[in-house]
Amino acid sequence: MIRGFVAALAGSAWVRTFMRYAAIALAILLFLLALRRAGERAGRLAERLETMEKASDIQKRMLEAAARRPADRDALAERLRDGRF
């Protein structure tokens, strides 16, 4: 009895139209959710890249400062006397 009811209901034109629109709406909803997720992922990757760039810049400045340091205590004293520190 239930099978006959479901078959008759599925055979109805307005039910088929409703199902078609429901399937389209579901597809659009899933597409938008996937788009949102991809946007969030891209945002996290951009944030990670920015953090890596900052860390790289800091490391580069530290290496440059280490390259300019005095070789020994005498060179440091000389720089302090000349006021170039």
Steps between C-alpha positions, in 0.01 A plus 500: 500500500778743589690407183198582292463836675870587452486390136190709439652797679828471306303475178327830568621792287516747786705259714748449215526878458551543873770230504676663204510839674604340827790325327608828337477684833703228671768515230525879535519472879779242481688715249480805726617301802796366302582852383492629858727220617746571220502869595572421863784270398647766272482749786685266734768440237540875443537555874761223521693654208495842668631350824778318314598820319522691830713227656726492194543879510590490869752222442655693209540811717659291776750351254585843360556633852722202582705566187563860611600413857850571624744215458634515856503709817763738367292575190198555722693741721624684191146537367379627836781757514424622148127521579406267212311249713 
